[in-house]
Amino acid sequence: MLYVLPLFLTIGRGEEMNFEDGLLVAESMDDLYAFANKMGGVEKIAFRDPVLDDRKKVLVQANRNLSPSIVNQLTAREKSLQITYVLANTPELRAHVANMLGNEIQKKLAFEASFASSLVKHKNFDIFTVMRSALNNDSFFTIMCRCLYEDFKIFPHLLDVALLSTGLYAEARLGQAHISELVTVFTAAMLHDYEIMSSPLWYEKDIFPAEDDHDIRSYGKLAAKALPEGVAEMVRMTNRLEARFAHAKNAKITDKWYNTTVELGSAVLNIVEYFMTALREYNTEEHSPGKDKASELQEILFLISYQASMGVFAKPLIYLFERHYEKYARIFAYGEEIAKIEQSCKYKVLALAYPKPRAVQVVCRDESVPCPLRISTSPLNVIQNVNKSVVRTGKPLSPGWYFKCQLSDQLPPPPFDL
């Protein structure tokens, strides 16, 4: 039976349509009608419990799809009913949400030259089957209903990350991924920014590193939901630049460099989120004034290659980027070479090629440590950190004077168009 529920968090655009874990709740018939209109019509809506009048007579059976006449009758009697409407996740509603998501996926994949399209199309899995399977989880389904109903501004970004992550994961598994693995990755990617999903200014928080810890807070909230095992854990380190993959620096794509599928999924999501975030930031005029798209992409590929060689990203995944962006092979090689020069420092962490991506000097971070390679003449005055903030490569140099290092002589010339 329907009953008065405890107060739910009110979220929406003036309506009081509520989305709890696995539950769709309308506080009034007006709210229900607004939701139904957005989700394909009242015919796709049913109540989870029967609607009773004050004499316990059944007005609407549970799980019976509604009609305009039923809605009109309930609206006329709403004041006397004084109930909250818990909706059923009907096959019709689930199918309509799947169609809405499928249409958006189709638009993304229409760009034949995109990285995601090349990974997802013509592979041994069907991304639409993965998406529909993900929607079978009630918690994920209700979150997607909210996302679509409230027109979250972040939705295109979530879909970009989900498509590229699912394709990259499948490729990394060499075609051996079970559909349940792909469903978990797709679900995690769609929810990776759960903490900031409803914010119109989500992009201001979606940076590296996650200074507001929104990835950790997303993990905490998702862990409390009835989602597929591994989803929350994959999200936990999404916006981190930490050397978690030093053990994979010499691994090939065919090597088993990860212990669990969750570890692989986390590595995939981490690098994809970085890549998509950097693309978004580099594509703003104020961030890269006067630069064309090819130059911006090359800088991003350099930073990904460099940081993979430092153990920040899983090196085997870089080979998949190289395969797609093969015409930029020299960029990947340049990033790897810069990382090797820095790591040849006796102290490993004191040498820094500067500035990136077109490094012309290697400087020492700490002049108090004795080192025979330090050049004590002609120190470099760093006035401000010129590396782009969204893609920080380790701890940036603070303004001040820095001694140069003899490793500068080993720096290769940057690719001419980087």
C-alpha atoms as one frame of an Amber mdcrd trajectory, in Angstrom:
protein
   0.000   0.000   0.000   0.984   3.619  -0.451   1.853   5.448   2.715   3.234
   8.759   3.809   7.017   8.575   3.545   9.606  10.379   5.682  10.745  13.706
   4.312  12.997  13.277   1.266  15.651  15.648   0.011  13.966  18.087  -2.339
  15.870  18.416  -5.587  14.668  19.850  -8.836  13.482  22.900 -10.686  10.627
  23.919  -8.409   9.008  20.481  -8.356   9.428  18.031  -5.506  10.313  14.948
  -7.488  12.693  12.952  -5.322  15.277  10.349  -6.233  16.329   8.086  -3.417
  18.469   4.976  -3.749  16.401   2.867  -6.136  13.207   4.884  -5.534  11.373
   7.458  -7.647   9.075   9.513  -5.435   6.523  12.182  -6.404   5.220  14.418
  -3.641   2.157  15.432  -5.676   0.325  14.633  -8.879   1.736  17.805 -10.413
   5.239  16.499  -9.748   4.335  13.096 -11.158   2.841  14.663 -14.278   5.945
  16.828 -14.865   8.172  13.780 -14.519   5.978  11.684 -16.821   5.982  14.347
 -19.513   9.776  14.404 -19.518  10.022  10.617 -19.482   7.745   9.689 -22.353
   4.213  10.093 -20.970   2.052   8.835 -18.113   1.536   5.511 -19.888   5.089
   4.553 -18.906   4.433   5.284 -15.231   3.022   2.929 -12.583   2.841   2.987
  -8.792   4.891   0.550  -6.770   1.992   0.113  -4.287  -1.792   0.267  -4.718
  -3.484   3.623  -4.198  -6.290   3.396  -1.625  -8.997   5.848  -0.701  -9.924
   6.650   2.926 -12.124   3.534   3.056  -9.265   1.287   1.915 -10.824   0.831
  -1.498  -8.289   0.281  -4.274  -8.287   3.188  -6.714  -5.231   2.140  -8.718
  -3.609  -1.262  -8.698   0.124  -1.577  -8.030   2.305  -1.861 -11.143  -0.570
  -0.885 -13.424   0.500   1.572 -16.070  -1.320   4.870 -15.744  -3.474   6.670
 -18.271  -4.503  10.328 -18.601  -7.941   9.499 -17.171  -6.453   7.816 -14.084
  -4.159  10.801 -13.546  -7.114  13.180 -13.823  -9.133  11.166 -11.283  -6.271
  11.091  -8.796  -5.600  14.797  -9.266  -9.246  15.569  -8.473  -9.058  13.517
  -5.253  -5.504  14.385  -4.272  -6.320  16.547  -1.245  -8.359  13.806   0.366
  -5.706  11.134  -0.323  -2.748  12.937   1.288  -0.177  10.429   0.108   3.254
  10.347  -1.469   3.553   8.445  -4.718   6.344   5.880  -4.997   6.785   4.949
  -8.646   7.584   1.508  -9.967  10.574   1.047 -12.228   8.406  -0.275 -15.034
   9.848  -2.012 -18.106   8.335   0.778 -20.224  10.017   3.530 -18.192  13.304
   1.647 -18.155  13.123   1.158 -21.924  12.398   4.846 -22.486  15.366   5.921
 -20.349  17.514   3.427 -22.273  16.332   5.007 -25.528  17.157   8.487 -24.236
  20.660   7.384 -23.249  21.050   5.416 -26.469  20.228   8.472 -28.586  22.888
  10.488 -26.771  25.431   7.695 -27.213  24.619   7.509 -30.911  25.305  11.237
 -31.272  28.690  10.823 -29.601  29.654   7.876 -31.779  28.665   9.744 -34.945
  32.062  11.458 -34.789  33.948   8.687 -36.580  37.390  10.131 -35.870  36.932
  10.384 -32.100  39.014   8.186 -29.811  35.902   6.810 -28.089  34.242   5.979
 -31.395  37.308   4.061 -32.611  37.382   2.019 -29.391  33.662   1.320 -29.111
  32.616   0.719 -32.707  33.264  -2.590 -34.466  34.527  -4.269 -31.298  33.482
  -7.579 -29.782  30.990  -5.923 -27.442  27.901  -3.796 -27.948  27.937  -0.539
 -25.974  24.139  -0.323 -26.113  23.820  -3.757 -24.506  26.251  -2.626 -21.812
  24.205   0.520 -21.179  20.887  -1.335 -20.985  22.405  -3.902 -18.641  23.678
  -1.105 -16.400  20.149   0.325 -16.177  18.921  -2.969 -14.712  20.452  -1.821
 -11.432  17.767   0.217  -9.645  20.216   2.584  -7.953  21.924   3.463 -11.230
  18.567   3.705 -12.998  17.150   6.259 -10.579  20.340   8.353 -10.736  20.089
   8.402 -14.536  16.408   9.368 -14.270  17.376  12.319 -12.116  20.210  13.267
 -14.450  17.930  13.294 -17.485  14.909  14.808 -15.744  16.855  17.717 -14.295
  19.003  18.271 -17.401  22.311  18.090 -15.542  24.883  20.212 -17.366  27.566
  17.621 -16.616  25.801  14.867 -18.576  27.800  15.185 -21.852  31.042  14.948
 -19.873  29.843  11.846 -18.005  28.938  10.185 -21.283  32.293  11.077 -22.877
  34.142   9.533 -19.955  31.886   6.453 -19.917  32.302   5.677 -23.615  36.063
   6.156 -23.665  36.555   4.278 -20.377  34.467   1.293 -21.468  36.260   1.085
 -24.812  39.708   1.514 -23.281  38.990  -1.132 -20.631  37.767  -3.622 -23.245
  40.891  -3.002 -25.326  43.169  -3.392 -22.291  41.513  -6.734 -21.530  42.442
  -7.882 -25.047  38.875  -8.738 -25.918  38.465 -11.052 -22.912  36.293  -8.760
 -20.753  33.018 -10.251 -19.535  29.985  -8.012 -20.009  29.644  -7.710 -16.220
  33.088  -6.046 -16.133  32.089  -3.590 -18.857  28.833  -2.810 -17.057  30.780
  -2.031 -13.885  33.192   0.263 -15.752  30.376   2.022 -17.634  28.435   2.541
 -14.394  31.486   3.853 -12.517  32.364   6.228 -15.349  28.821   7.648 -15.500
  28.913   8.211 -11.730  32.546   9.259 -11.249  31.566  12.884 -10.554  28.565
  11.948  -8.427  29.317  14.515  -5.718  29.222  17.435  -8.192  26.700  16.096
 -10.718  23.943  18.563  -9.879  26.151  21.658  -9.839  25.771  24.003 -12.847
  29.416  24.983 -12.255  30.680  21.397 -11.967  33.639  22.127 -14.276  35.142
  24.507 -11.705  35.528  21.583  -9.284  36.421  18.882 -11.804  40.176  19.504
 -11.807  43.456  17.791 -11.006  44.213  17.334  -8.225  40.724  17.216  -6.656
  41.402  19.875  -4.050  37.861  19.651  -2.692  38.126  15.822  -2.490  34.939
  15.425  -4.502  36.185  12.089  -5.840  36.659  10.750  -2.309  33.242  12.052
  -1.281  31.679  10.518  -4.385  33.243   7.203  -3.390  31.760   7.439   0.121
  28.244   8.105  -1.131  28.348   5.511  -3.888  29.691   2.876  -1.482  26.456
   3.230   0.511  24.306   2.460  -2.532  23.267  -0.899  -3.954  25.488  -0.595
  -7.022  27.511  -3.343  -8.724  30.537  -4.430  -6.740  33.604  -2.399  -7.622
  31.840   0.745  -8.858  32.576   2.887  -5.819  36.184   1.693  -5.540  36.881
   2.570  -9.179  35.716   6.135  -8.515  37.767   6.682  -5.357  41.004   7.937
  -6.992  39.575   9.467 -10.162  41.037  12.972  -9.848  44.423  12.087  -8.352
  47.921  12.508  -9.743  49.824  10.021  -7.625  52.530   7.527  -8.597  50.332
   4.474  -8.135  51.544   2.665 -11.238  55.327   2.705 -10.925  55.213  -1.098
 -11.078  53.761  -0.896 -14.607  56.309   1.486 -16.154  57.970  -1.310 -18.125
  54.852  -3.403 -18.739  53.383  -4.052 -22.167  49.711  -4.060 -23.043  49.779
  -7.879 -23.141  51.189  -8.124 -19.600  48.986  -8.717 -16.547  50.220  -5.652
 -14.657  47.068  -5.329 -12.506  45.846  -7.676  -9.771  42.080  -7.128 -10.082
  39.641  -5.810 -12.628  38.819  -3.010 -10.168  42.478  -1.930 -10.249  42.397
  -1.878 -14.048  39.074  -0.022 -14.065  40.429   2.560 -11.635  43.525   3.097
 -13.794  41.396   3.499 -16.908  39.007   5.948 -15.274  41.897   7.983 -13.861
  43.623   8.527 -17.204  40.382   9.087 -19.128  39.149  11.695 -16.659  42.521
  13.451 -16.896  42.436  13.355 -20.702  38.874  14.681 -20.970  39.455  17.346
 -18.313  42.607  18.540 -20.076  40.808  18.638 -23.445  38.066  20.768 -21.921
  40.475  23.186 -20.273  42.845  23.488 -23.218  39.941  24.226 -25.525  39.106
  27.456 -23.709  40.514  30.585 -25.315  41.683  32.071 -22.024  43.611  28.892
 -21.242  45.335  28.536 -24.621  44.954  31.858 -26.455  45.774  31.669 -30.134
  46.547  27.941 -30.184  44.973  25.561 -32.664  43.375  22.275 -31.635  46.275
  20.149 -32.895  48.804  22.032 -30.749  46.590  21.712 -27.693  46.130  17.972
 -28.243  49.866  17.471 -28.631  50.557  19.170 -25.304  48.010  16.911 -23.616
  49.505  13.779 -25.177  52.964  14.900 -24.056  51.775  15.337 -20.464  50.045
  11.947 -20.436  53.148  10.207 -21.791  55.449  12.065 -19.392  53.348  11.236
 -16.345  52.919   7.595 -17.363  56.714   7.342 -17.454  56.714   8.751 -13.906
  54.233   6.057 -12.764  51.278   8.426 -12.413  49.314   6.667 -15.160  49.514
   3.015 -16.186  52.048   2.839 -19.017  50.314  -0.050 -20.862  47.269   2.192
 -21.376  49.480   4.747 -23.131  50.068   2.258 -25.925  46.347   2.415 -26.700
  46.536   6.192 -26.936  49.593   5.853 -29.195  47.742   3.428 -31.440  44.963
   5.946 -32.073  47.148   9.049 -32.216  49.944   7.358 -34.156  50.778  10.486
 -36.161  51.871  12.045 -32.858  54.309   9.243 -32.012  57.160  11.736 -31.603
  55.142  13.535 -28.898  54.784  10.356 -26.831  58.494   9.613 -27.268  59.423
  13.157 -26.214  57.334  12.943 -23.025  58.920   9.605 -22.144  62.442  10.972
 -22.732  61.851  14.021 -20.495  60.675  11.725 -17.690  63.756   9.504 -18.063
  66.082  12.517 -17.790  64.393  13.713 -14.607  64.523  10.245 -13.091  68.238
   9.918 -13.858  68.807  12.407 -11.026  70.760  10.792  -8.191  68.017  11.851
  -5.775  65.171  10.994  -8.209  62.909  13.868  -7.151  65.096  16.984  -7.344
  65.598  17.375 -11.110  62.809  19.139 -12.977  62.686  19.861 -16.701  61.363
  23.378 -17.133  59.123  24.714 -18.516  56.804  22.024 -19.825  56.016  21.013
 -22.454  58.939  22.734 -24.255  61.634  22.092 -21.655  64.877  24.003 -22.224
  66.514  23.622 -18.804  66.739  21.126 -15.978  66.736  22.843 -12.602  67.385
  21.570  -9.094  64.544  21.855  -6.609  66.786  21.944  -3.512  70.165  23.665
  -3.534  70.878  22.542   0.054  71.468  18.948  -1.104  75.055  18.454  -2.318
  75.267  17.377  -5.952  78.181  17.413  -8.447  75.825  18.038 -11.371  74.590
  21.369 -10.046  75.747  24.419 -12.024  76.415  27.203  -9.548  76.554  29.975
 -12.138  73.697  31.663 -13.986  70.760  30.549 -11.794  67.285  30.640 -13.281
  64.729  33.094 -11.895  61.260  31.570 -11.888  58.802  34.446 -11.646  55.647
  32.364 -11.883  54.666  28.794 -12.576  53.954  28.647 -16.301  52.700  25.070
 -16.357  48.971  24.835 -16.800  47.176  24.364 -13.495  44.602  21.828 -14.696
  47.280  19.302 -15.604  49.846  19.781 -12.874  52.870  17.561 -13.246  53.896
  16.945  -9.676  54.683  19.751  -7.268  55.070  23.015  -9.237  58.053  25.304
  -8.792  57.459  28.211  -6.472  58.732  31.622  -7.638  62.416  32.105  -6.833
  65.973  31.390  -7.978  66.979  27.857  -9.000  70.374  26.440  -9.980  70.586
  24.640 -13.292  71.643  21.015 -13.661  74.097  19.426 -16.090  71.253  17.097
 -17.119  70.100  20.044 -19.230  72.651  18.933 -21.825  70.671  15.712 -22.336
  67.390  17.448 -23.151  66.180  16.545 -26.632  64.868  19.341 -28.860  61.090
  19.570 -28.554  59.077  18.461 -31.594  58.957  21.568 -33.751  55.200  22.094
 -33.506  54.739  21.337 -29.764
